[in-house]
Amino acid sequence: MAMRIDVTGIAPVIGTLYPPPFDKRWRASERRWLRDAVALT
């Protein structure tokens, strides 16, 4: 049986790990880590 992931329940991470000045375009980007939803380590 395949597990379904409800991505709406995953808290978004806002920002970037890029160093300045390369982060300017991505400061407001939003992403969701699927690993947190399925408890990967």
CHARMM-style PDB file with segment names, atoms N, HN, CA, C and O in Angstrom:
ATOM      1  N   MET     1       0.837  -1.167   0.000  1.00  0.00      PROA
ATOM      2  CA  MET     1       0.000   0.000   0.000  1.00  0.00      PROA
ATOM      3  C   MET     1       0.893   1.246   0.000  1.00  0.00      PROA
ATOM      4  O   MET     1       1.792   1.362   0.832  1.00  0.00      PROA
ATOM      5  N   ALA     2       0.656   2.143  -0.898  1.00  0.00      PROA
ATOM      6  HN  ALA     2      -0.075   2.048  -1.574  1.00  0.00      PROA
ATOM      7  CA  ALA     2       1.455   3.357  -1.022  1.00  0.00      PROA
ATOM      8  C   ALA     2       1.007   4.401  -0.006  1.00  0.00      PROA
ATOM      9  O   ALA     2      -0.184   4.575   0.250  1.00  0.00      PROA
ATOM     10  N   MET     3       1.985   5.087   0.561  1.00  0.00      PROA
ATOM     11  HN  MET     3       2.953   4.945   0.353  1.00  0.00      PROA
ATOM     12  CA  MET     3       1.691   6.146   1.516  1.00  0.00      PROA
ATOM     13  C   MET     3       1.455   7.453   0.775  1.00  0.00      PROA
ATOM     14  O   MET     3       2.221   7.804  -0.122  1.00  0.00      PROA
ATOM     15  N   ARG     4       0.409   8.173   1.141  1.00  0.00      PROA
ATOM     16  HN  ARG     4      -0.213   7.888   1.870  1.00  0.00      PROA
ATOM     17  CA  ARG     4       0.124   9.464   0.525  1.00  0.00      PROA
ATOM     18  C   ARG     4       0.548  10.565   1.476  1.00  0.00      PROA
ATOM     19  O   ARG     4       0.275  10.497   2.675  1.00  0.00      PROA
ATOM     20  N   ILE     5       1.207  11.569   0.950  1.00  0.00      PROA
ATOM     21  HN  ILE     5       1.428  11.625  -0.024  1.00  0.00      PROA
ATOM     22  CA  ILE     5       1.688  12.678   1.749  1.00  0.00      PROA
ATOM     23  C   ILE     5       0.790  13.887   1.513  1.00  0.00      PROA
ATOM     24  O   ILE     5       0.583  14.313   0.376  1.00  0.00      PROA
ATOM     25  N   ASP     6       0.264  14.429   2.601  1.00  0.00      PROA
ATOM     26  HN  ASP     6       0.432  14.083   3.525  1.00  0.00      PROA
ATOM     27  CA  ASP     6      -0.542  15.640   2.519  1.00  0.00      PROA
ATOM     28  C   ASP     6       0.398  16.833   2.653  1.00  0.00      PROA
ATOM     29  O   ASP     6       0.779  17.205   3.763  1.00  0.00      PROA
ATOM     30  N   VAL     7       0.769  17.429   1.526  1.00  0.00      PROA
ATOM     31  HN  VAL     7       0.459  17.127   0.625  1.00  0.00      PROA
ATOM     32  CA  VAL     7       1.749  18.516   1.536  1.00  0.00      PROA
ATOM     33  C   VAL     7       1.200  19.791   2.173  1.00  0.00      PROA
ATOM     34  O   VAL     7       1.984  20.667   2.539  1.00  0.00      PROA
ATOM     35  N   THR     8      -0.108  19.925   2.317  1.00  0.00      PROA
ATOM     36  HN  THR     8      -0.745  19.214   2.019  1.00  0.00      PROA
ATOM     37  CA  THR     8      -0.658  21.115   2.952  1.00  0.00      PROA
ATOM     38  C   THR     8      -0.385  21.122   4.452  1.00  0.00      PROA
ATOM     39  O   THR     8      -0.452  22.172   5.091  1.00  0.00      PROA
ATOM     40  N   GLY     9      -0.078  19.964   5.011  1.00  0.00      PROA
ATOM     41  HN  GLY     9      -0.023  19.111   4.492  1.00  0.00      PROA
ATOM     42  CA  GLY     9       0.214  19.871   6.439  1.00  0.00      PROA
ATOM     43  C   GLY     9       1.678  20.109   6.778  1.00  0.00      PROA
ATOM     44  O   GLY     9       2.042  20.119   7.954  1.00  0.00      PROA
ATOM     45  N   ILE    10       2.517  20.298   5.779  1.00  0.00      PROA
ATOM     46  HN  ILE    10       2.222  20.290   4.824  1.00  0.00      PROA
ATOM     47  CA  ILE    10       3.942  20.525   6.000  1.00  0.00      PROA
ATOM     48  C   ILE    10       4.190  22.031   6.093  1.00  0.00      PROA
ATOM     49  O   ILE    10       3.786  22.793   5.215  1.00  0.00      PROA
ATOM     50  N   ALA    11       4.848  22.440   7.153  1.00  0.00      PROA
ATOM     51  HN  ALA    11       5.176  21.821   7.867  1.00  0.00      PROA
ATOM     52  CA  ALA    11       5.133  23.873   7.340  1.00  0.00      PROA
ATOM     53  C   ALA    11       6.136  24.340   6.289  1.00  0.00      PROA
ATOM     54  O   ALA    11       7.132  23.658   6.047  1.00  0.00      PROA
ATOM     55  N   PRO    12       5.893  25.479   5.668  1.00  0.00      PROA
ATOM     56  CA  PRO    12       6.836  25.981   4.667  1.00  0.00      PROA
ATOM     57  C   PRO    12       8.094  26.560   5.313  1.00  0.00      PROA
ATOM     58  O   PRO    12       8.064  27.088   6.425  1.00  0.00      PROA
ATOM     59  N   VAL    13       9.189  26.444   4.583  1.00  0.00      PROA
ATOM     60  HN  VAL    13       9.213  26.015   3.680  1.00  0.00      PROA
ATOM     61  CA  VAL    13      10.452  27.065   4.979  1.00  0.00      PROA
ATOM     62  C   VAL    13      10.652  28.236   4.036  1.00  0.00      PROA
ATOM     63  O   VAL    13      10.693  28.057   2.819  1.00  0.00      PROA
ATOM     64  N   ILE    14      10.778  29.430   4.588  1.00  0.00      PROA
ATOM     65  HN  ILE    14      10.745  29.576   5.577  1.00  0.00      PROA
ATOM     66  CA  ILE    14      10.896  30.627   3.775  1.00  0.00      PROA
ATOM     67  C   ILE    14      12.327  31.146   3.852  1.00  0.00      PROA
ATOM     68  O   ILE    14      12.917  31.233   4.929  1.00  0.00      PROA
ATOM     69  N   GLY    15      12.869  31.485   2.697  1.00  0.00      PROA
ATOM     70  HN  GLY    15      12.390  31.414   1.822  1.00  0.00      PROA
ATOM     71  CA  GLY    15      14.226  32.008   2.633  1.00  0.00      PROA
ATOM     72  C   GLY    15      15.120  31.122   1.792  1.00  0.00      PROA
ATOM     73  O   GLY    15      14.653  30.250   1.060  1.00  0.00      PROA
ATOM     74  N   THR    16      16.413  31.361   1.911  1.00  0.00      PROA
ATOM     75  HN  THR    16      16.793  32.070   2.506  1.00  0.00      PROA
ATOM     76  CA  THR    16      17.380  30.635   1.109  1.00  0.00      PROA
ATOM     77  C   THR    16      18.663  30.433   1.890  1.00  0.00      PROA
ATOM     78  O   THR    16      18.910  31.124   2.879  1.00  0.00      PROA
ATOM     79  N   LEU    17      19.461  29.510   1.459  1.00  0.00      PROA
ATOM     80  HN  LEU    17      19.260  28.949   0.656  1.00  0.00      PROA
ATOM     81  CA  LEU    17      20.770  29.281   2.063  1.00  0.00      PROA
ATOM     82  C   LEU    17      21.884  29.899   1.227  1.00  0.00      PROA
ATOM     83  O   LEU    17      23.060  29.789   1.575  1.00  0.00      PROA
ATOM     84  N   TYR    18      21.514  30.551   0.119  1.00  0.00      PROA
ATOM     85  HN  TYR    18      20.559  30.640  -0.164  1.00  0.00      PROA
ATOM     86  CA  TYR    18      22.508  31.209  -0.722  1.00  0.00      PROA
ATOM     87  C   TYR    18      23.153  32.372   0.019  1.00  0.00      PROA
ATOM     88  O   TYR    18      22.466  33.085   0.751  1.00  0.00      PROA
ATOM     89  N   PRO    19      24.439  32.578  -0.148  1.00  0.00      PROA
ATOM     90  CA  PRO    19      25.089  33.720   0.489  1.00  0.00      PROA
ATOM     91  C   PRO    19      24.816  35.003  -0.298  1.00  0.00      PROA
ATOM     92  O   PRO    19      24.540  34.948  -1.497  1.00  0.00      PROA
ATOM     93  N   PRO    20      24.889  36.150   0.367  1.00  0.00      PROA
ATOM     94  CA  PRO    20      24.761  37.422  -0.349  1.00  0.00      PROA
ATOM     95  C   PRO    20      25.908  37.565  -1.348  1.00  0.00      PROA
ATOM     96  O   PRO    20      27.010  37.106  -1.047  1.00  0.00      PROA
ATOM     97  N   PRO    21      25.724  38.139  -2.450  1.00  0.00      PROA
ATOM     98  CA  PRO    21      24.553  38.826  -2.977  1.00  0.00      PROA
ATOM     99  C   PRO    21      23.655  37.909  -3.793  1.00  0.00      PROA
ATOM    100  O   PRO    21      22.701  38.379  -4.413  1.00  0.00      PROA
ATOM    101  N   PHE    22      23.936  36.622  -3.805  1.00  0.00      PROA
ATOM    102  HN  PHE    22      24.712  36.240  -3.302  1.00  0.00      PROA
ATOM    103  CA  PHE    22      23.182  35.677  -4.637  1.00  0.00      PROA
ATOM    104  C   PHE    22      21.807  35.353  -4.061  1.00  0.00      PROA
ATOM    105  O   PHE    22      20.968  34.789  -4.764  1.00  0.00      PROA
ATOM    106  N   ASP    23      21.563  35.690  -2.824  1.00  0.00      PROA
ATOM    107  HN  ASP    23      22.244  36.149  -2.253  1.00  0.00      PROA
ATOM    108  CA  ASP    23      20.294  35.367  -2.180  1.00  0.00      PROA
ATOM    109  C   ASP    23      19.174  36.355  -2.491  1.00  0.00      PROA
ATOM    110  O   ASP    23      18.011  36.077  -2.203  1.00  0.00      PROA
ATOM    111  N   LYS    24      19.504  37.490  -3.067  1.00  0.00      PROA
ATOM    112  HN  LYS    24      20.450  37.717  -3.301  1.00  0.00      PROA
ATOM    113  CA  LYS    24      18.535  38.571  -3.283  1.00  0.00      PROA
ATOM    114  C   LYS    24      17.239  38.093  -3.953  1.00  0.00      PROA
ATOM    115  O   LYS    24      16.142  38.428  -3.506  1.00  0.00      PROA
ATOM    116  N   ARG    25      17.374  37.322  -5.007  1.00  0.00      PROA
ATOM    117  HN  ARG    25      18.265  37.050  -5.371  1.00  0.00      PROA
ATOM    118  CA  ARG    25      16.195  36.869  -5.761  1.00  0.00      PROA
ATOM    119  C   ARG    25      15.379  35.820  -4.991  1.00  0.00      PROA
ATOM    120  O   ARG    25      14.178  35.685  -5.225  1.00  0.00      PROA
ATOM    121  N   TRP    26      16.010  35.083  -4.084  1.00  0.00      PROA
ATOM    122  HN  TRP    26      16.986  35.192  -3.894  1.00  0.00      PROA
ATOM    123  CA  TRP    26      15.364  33.936  -3.450  1.00  0.00      PROA
ATOM    124  C   TRP    26      14.962  34.149  -1.996  1.00  0.00      PROA
ATOM    125  O   TRP    26      14.508  33.207  -1.347  1.00  0.00      PROA
ATOM    126  N   ARG    27      15.115  35.362  -1.466  1.00  0.00      PROA
ATOM    127  HN  ARG    27      15.484  36.128  -1.993  1.00  0.00      PROA
ATOM    128  CA  ARG    27      14.816  35.612  -0.048  1.00  0.00      PROA
ATOM    129  C   ARG    27      13.379  35.268   0.331  1.00  0.00      PROA
ATOM    130  O   ARG    27      13.126  34.819   1.449  1.00  0.00      PROA
ATOM    131  N   ALA    28      12.459  35.468  -0.566  1.00  0.00      PROA
ATOM    132  HN  ALA    28      12.664  35.832  -1.475  1.00  0.00      PROA
ATOM    133  CA  ALA    28      11.044  35.202  -0.269  1.00  0.00      PROA
ATOM    134  C   ALA    28      10.581  33.842  -0.790  1.00  0.00      PROA
ATOM    135  O   ALA    28       9.384  33.556  -0.777  1.00  0.00      PROA
ATOM    136  N   SER    29      11.500  33.008  -1.244  1.00  0.00      PROA
ATOM    137  HN  SER    29      12.473  33.240  -1.254  1.00  0.00      PROA
ATOM    138  CA  SER    29      11.086  31.706  -1.778  1.00  0.00      PROA
ATOM    139  C   SER    29      10.549  30.817  -0.659  1.00  0.00      PROA
ATOM    140  O   SER    29      10.940  30.945   0.501  1.00  0.00      PROA
ATOM    141  N   GLU    30       9.659  29.931  -1.027  1.00  0.00      PROA
ATOM    142  HN  GLU    30       9.341  29.827  -1.969  1.00  0.00      PROA
ATOM    143  CA  GLU    30       9.019  29.044  -0.064  1.00  0.00      PROA
ATOM    144  C   GLU    30       9.158  27.608  -0.548  1.00  0.00      PROA
ATOM    145  O   GLU    30       8.922  27.313  -1.720  1.00  0.00      PROA
ATOM    146  N   ARG    31       9.539  26.724   0.352  1.00  0.00      PROA
ATOM    147  HN  ARG    31       9.731  26.963   1.304  1.00  0.00      PROA
ATOM    148  CA  ARG    31       9.665  25.309  -0.007  1.00  0.00      PROA
ATOM    149  C   ARG    31       9.178  24.460   1.159  1.00  0.00      PROA
ATOM    150  O   ARG    31       9.077  24.931   2.292  1.00  0.00      PROA
ATOM    151  N   ARG    32       8.883  23.217   0.865  1.00  0.00      PROA
ATOM    152  HN  ARG    32       8.965  22.835  -0.055  1.00  0.00      PROA
ATOM    153  CA  ARG    32       8.419  22.278   1.887  1.00  0.00      PROA
ATOM    154  C   ARG    32       9.298  21.037   1.822  1.00  0.00      PROA
ATOM    155  O   ARG    32       9.536  20.485   0.747  1.00  0.00      PROA
ATOM    156  N   TRP    33       9.774  20.607   2.980  1.00  0.00      PROA
ATOM    157  HN  TRP    33       9.580  21.056   3.853  1.00  0.00      PROA
ATOM    158  CA  TRP    33      10.648  19.433   3.048  1.00  0.00      PROA
ATOM    159  C   TRP    33       9.796  18.172   3.218  1.00  0.00      PROA
ATOM    160  O   TRP    33       9.164  17.978   4.256  1.00  0.00      PROA
ATOM    161  N   LEU    34       9.783  17.331   2.208  1.00  0.00      PROA
ATOM    162  HN  LEU    34      10.296  17.489   1.365  1.00  0.00      PROA
ATOM    163  CA  LEU    34       9.020  16.079   2.284  1.00  0.00      PROA
ATOM    164  C   LEU    34       9.605  15.136   3.327  1.00  0.00      PROA
ATOM    165  O   LEU    34       8.885  14.319   3.900  1.00  0.00      PROA
ATOM    166  N   ARG    35      10.895  15.244   3.572  1.00  0.00      PROA
ATOM    167  HN  ARG    35      11.480  15.907   3.106  1.00  0.00      PROA
ATOM    168  CA  ARG    35      11.532  14.364   4.569  1.00  0.00      PROA
ATOM    169  C   ARG    35      10.912  14.540   5.934  1.00  0.00      PROA
ATOM    170  O   ARG    35      10.843  13.579   6.700  1.00  0.00      PROA
ATOM    171  N   ASP    36      10.456  15.744   6.267  1.00  0.00      PROA
ATOM    172  HN  ASP    36      10.512  16.525   5.645  1.00  0.00      PROA
ATOM    173  CA  ASP    36       9.828  15.980   7.562  1.00  0.00      PROA
ATOM    174  C   ASP    36       8.459  15.301   7.659  1.00  0.00      PROA
ATOM    175  O   ASP    36       8.051  14.883   8.743  1.00  0.00      PROA
ATOM    176  N   ALA    37       7.774  15.193   6.570  1.00  0.00      PROA
ATOM    177  HN  ALA    37       8.105  15.532   5.690  1.00  0.00      PROA
ATOM    178  CA  ALA    37       6.446  14.587   6.550  1.00  0.00      PROA
ATOM    179  C   ALA    37       6.495  13.066   6.742  1.00  0.00      PROA
ATOM    180  O   ALA    37       5.546  12.466   7.246  1.00  0.00      PROA
ATOM    181  N   VAL    38       7.602  12.458   6.336  1.00  0.00      PROA
ATOM    182  HN  VAL    38       8.373  12.946   5.926  1.00  0.00      PROA
ATOM    183  CA  VAL    38       7.698  10.997   6.431  1.00  0.00      PROA
ATOM    184  C   VAL    38       8.754  10.561   7.435  1.00  0.00      PROA
ATOM    185  O   VAL    38       9.098   9.380   7.497  1.00  0.00      PROA
ATOM    186  N   ALA    39       9.275  11.503   8.224  1.00  0.00      PROA
ATOM    187  HN  ALA    39       8.996  12.462   8.173  1.00  0.00      PROA
ATOM    188  CA  ALA    39      10.210  11.242   9.318  1.00  0.00      PROA
ATOM    189  C   ALA    39      11.508  10.570   8.850  1.00  0.00      PROA
ATOM    190  O   ALA    39      12.001   9.638   9.486  1.00  0.00      PROA
ATOM    191  N   LEU    40      12.045  11.053   7.743  1.00  0.00      PROA
ATOM    192  HN  LEU    40      11.645  11.810   7.226  1.00  0.00      PROA
ATOM    193  CA  LEU    40      13.342  10.541   7.285  1.00  0.00      PROA
ATOM    194  C   LEU    40      14.451  11.155   8.121  1.00  0.00      PROA
ATOM    195  O   LEU    40      14.342  12.290   8.586  1.00  0.00      PROA
ATOM    196  N   THR    41      15.509  10.399   8.305  1.00  0.00      PROA
ATOM    197  HN  THR    41      15.598   9.478   7.927  1.00  0.00      PROA
ATOM    198  CA  THR    41      16.668  10.927   9.043  1.00  0.00      PROA
ATOM    199  C   THR    41      17.911  10.837   8.188  1.00  0.00      PROA
ATOM    200  OT1 THR    41      18.992  11.229   8.627  1.00  0.00      PROA
TER     201      THR     41
END
